[in-house]
Amino acid sequence: MRGSRPLALALLALAVIFAIATVFFFTQKTNILASGRPELHWKHAIVFLVLTLLAVIAANFARPKPVKA
Protein backbone atom coordinates (compact mmCIF):
# COMPACT_ATOMS: atom_id res chain seq x y z
CA MET A 1 0.00 0.00 0.00
CA ARG A 2 1.39 3.38 -1.02
CA GLY A 3 1.37 6.33 1.33
CA SER A 4 -0.50 9.55 0.91
CA ARG A 5 1.48 12.76 1.29
CA PRO A 6 -1.63 15.00 1.70
CA LEU A 7 -2.98 12.72 4.42
CA ALA A 8 0.36 12.74 6.24
CA LEU A 9 0.51 16.55 6.09
CA ALA A 10 -3.08 16.84 7.30
CA LEU A 11 -2.30 14.56 10.24
CA LEU A 12 0.76 16.64 11.10
CA ALA A 13 -1.34 19.82 10.98
CA LEU A 14 -3.83 18.15 13.31
CA ALA A 15 -0.97 17.17 15.62
CA VAL A 16 0.15 20.81 15.80
CA ILE A 17 -3.39 21.90 16.74
CA PHE A 18 -3.56 19.19 19.41
CA ALA A 19 -0.14 20.25 20.74
CA ILE A 20 -1.32 23.85 21.05
CA ALA A 21 -4.40 22.67 22.94
CA THR A 22 -2.16 20.57 25.19
CA VAL A 23 -0.01 23.55 26.12
CA PHE A 24 -3.12 25.69 26.63
CA PHE A 25 -4.74 23.26 29.05
CA PHE A 26 -1.49 22.64 30.96
CA THR A 27 -0.82 26.37 31.45
CA GLN A 28 -4.10 28.30 31.52
CA LYS A 29 -6.85 28.31 34.11
CA THR A 30 -10.05 28.07 32.10
CA ASN A 31 -13.52 26.60 32.05
CA ILE A 32 -13.54 25.85 28.30
CA LEU A 33 -14.84 22.30 27.65
CA ALA A 34 -15.74 22.00 31.33
CA SER A 35 -18.26 23.51 33.69
CA GLY A 36 -17.53 25.20 36.96
CA ARG A 37 -14.89 27.66 38.06
CA PRO A 38 -11.79 28.28 35.97
CA GLU A 39 -8.96 25.90 36.87
CA LEU A 40 -6.22 23.82 35.25
CA HIS A 41 -7.69 20.82 33.46
CA TRP A 42 -5.09 18.08 33.65
CA LYS A 43 -7.34 15.42 32.14
CA HIS A 44 -8.03 17.53 29.06
CA ALA A 45 -4.33 18.25 28.67
CA ILE A 46 -3.42 14.58 28.90
CA VAL A 47 -6.10 13.61 26.37
CA PHE A 48 -4.81 16.22 23.92
CA LEU A 49 -1.23 15.02 24.52
CA VAL A 50 -2.26 11.47 23.65
CA LEU A 51 -4.11 12.74 20.55
CA THR A 52 -0.97 14.63 19.51
CA LEU A 53 1.16 11.51 19.78
CA LEU A 54 -1.40 9.39 17.92
CA ALA A 55 -1.63 11.93 15.09
CA VAL A 56 2.16 11.99 14.70
CA ILE A 57 2.32 8.19 14.67
CA ALA A 58 -0.52 8.02 12.13
CA ALA A 59 1.27 10.60 9.94
CA ASN A 60 4.37 8.41 10.01
CA PHE A 61 2.36 5.43 8.76
CA ALA A 62 0.53 7.54 6.16
CA ARG A 63 3.61 9.10 4.56
CA PRO A 64 4.94 7.74 1.28
CA LYS A 65 7.84 5.36 1.75
CA PRO A 66 10.91 5.55 -0.51
CA VAL A 67 11.10 2.82 -3.13
CA LYS A 68 14.04 0.47 -2.58
CA ALA A 69 15.88 -0.41 -5.75
C-alpha positions as YAML, in Angstrom:
chain: A
units: angstrom
residues:
- id: 1
  name: MET
  ca: [0.00, 0.00, 0.00]
- id: 2
  name: ARG
  ca: [1.39, 3.38, -1.02]
- id: 3
  name: GLY
  ca: [1.37, 6.33, 1.33]
- id: 4
  name: SER
  ca: [-0.50, 9.55, 0.91]
- id: 5
  name: ARG
  ca: [1.48, 12.76, 1.29]
- id: 6
  name: PRO
  ca: [-1.63, 15.00, 1.70]
- id: 7
  name: LEU
  ca: [-2.98, 12.72, 4.42]
- id: 8
  name: ALA
  ca: [0.36, 12.74, 6.24]
- id: 9
  name: LEU
  ca: [0.51, 16.55, 6.09]
- id: 10
  name: ALA
  ca: [-3.08, 16.84, 7.30]
- id: 11
  name: LEU
  ca: [-2.30, 14.56, 10.24]
- id: 12
  name: LEU
  ca: [0.76, 16.64, 11.10]
- id: 13
  name: ALA
  ca: [-1.34, 19.82, 10.98]
- id: 14
  name: LEU
  ca: [-3.83, 18.15, 13.31]
- id: 15
  name: ALA
  ca: [-0.97, 17.17, 15.62]
- id: 16
  name: VAL
  ca: [0.15, 20.81, 15.80]
- id: 17
  name: ILE
  ca: [-3.39, 21.90, 16.74]
- id: 18
  name: PHE
  ca: [-3.56, 19.19, 19.41]
- id: 19
  name: ALA
  ca: [-0.14, 20.25, 20.74]
- id: 20
  name: ILE
  ca: [-1.32, 23.85, 21.05]
- id: 21
  name: ALA
  ca: [-4.40, 22.67, 22.94]
- id: 22
  name: THR
  ca: [-2.16, 20.57, 25.19]
- id: 23
  name: VAL
  ca: [-0.01, 23.55, 26.12]
- id: 24
  name: PHE
  ca: [-3.12, 25.69, 26.63]
- id: 25
  name: PHE
  ca: [-4.74, 23.26, 29.05]
- id: 26
  name: PHE
  ca: [-1.49, 22.64, 30.96]
- id: 27
  name: THR
  ca: [-0.82, 26.37, 31.45]
- id: 28
  name: GLN
  ca: [-4.10, 28.30, 31.52]
- id: 29
  name: LYS
  ca: [-6.85, 28.31, 34.11]
- id: 30
  name: THR
  ca: [-10.05, 28.07, 32.10]
- id: 31
  name: ASN
  ca: [-13.52, 26.60, 32.05]
- id: 32
  name: ILE
  ca: [-13.54, 25.85, 28.30]
- id: 33
  name: LEU
  ca: [-14.84, 22.30, 27.65]
- id: 34
  name: ALA
  ca: [-15.74, 22.00, 31.33]
- id: 35
  name: SER
  ca: [-18.26, 23.51, 33.69]
- id: 36
  name: GLY
  ca: [-17.53, 25.20, 36.96]
- id: 37
  name: ARG
  ca: [-14.89, 27.66, 38.06]
- id: 38
  name: PRO
  ca: [-11.79, 28.28, 35.97]
- id: 39
  name: GLU
  ca: [-8.96, 25.90, 36.87]
- id: 40
  name: LEU
  ca: [-6.22, 23.82, 35.25]
- id: 41
  name: HIS
  ca: [-7.69, 20.82, 33.46]
- id: 42
  name: TRP
  ca: [-5.09, 18.08, 33.65]
- id: 43
  name: LYS
  ca: [-7.34, 15.42, 32.14]
- id: 44
  name: HIS
  ca: [-8.03, 17.53, 29.06]
- id: 45
  name: ALA
  ca: [-4.33, 18.25, 28.67]
- id: 46
  name: ILE
  ca: [-3.42, 14.58, 28.90]
- id: 47
  name: VAL
  ca: [-6.10, 13.61, 26.37]
- id: 48
  name: PHE
  ca: [-4.81, 16.22, 23.92]
- id: 49
  name: LEU
  ca: [-1.23, 15.02, 24.52]
- id: 50
  name: VAL
  ca: [-2.26, 11.47, 23.65]
- id: 51
  name: LEU
  ca: [-4.11, 12.74, 20.55]
- id: 52
  name: THR
  ca: [-0.97, 14.63, 19.51]
- id: 53
  name: LEU
  ca: [1.16, 11.51, 19.78]
- id: 54
  name: LEU
  ca: [-1.40, 9.39, 17.92]
- id: 55
  name: ALA
  ca: [-1.63, 11.93, 15.09]
- id: 56
  name: VAL
  ca: [2.16, 11.99, 14.70]
- id: 57
  name: ILE
  ca: [2.32, 8.19, 14.67]
- id: 58
  name: ALA
  ca: [-0.52, 8.02, 12.13]
- id: 59
  name: ALA
  ca: [1.27, 10.60, 9.94]
- id: 60
  name: ASN
  ca: [4.37, 8.41, 10.01]
- id: 61
  name: PHE
  ca: [2.36, 5.43, 8.76]
- id: 62
  name: ALA
  ca: [0.53, 7.54, 6.16]
- id: 63
  name: ARG
  ca: [3.61, 9.10, 4.56]
- id: 64
  name: PRO
  ca: [4.94, 7.74, 1.28]
- id: 65
  name: LYS
  ca: [7.84, 5.36, 1.75]
- id: 66
  name: PRO
  ca: [10.91, 5.55, -0.51]
- id: 67
  name: VAL
  ca: [11.10, 2.82, -3.13]
- id: 68
  name: LYS
  ca: [14.04, 0.47, -2.58]
- id: 69
  name: ALA
  ca: [15.88, -0.41, -5.75]
...
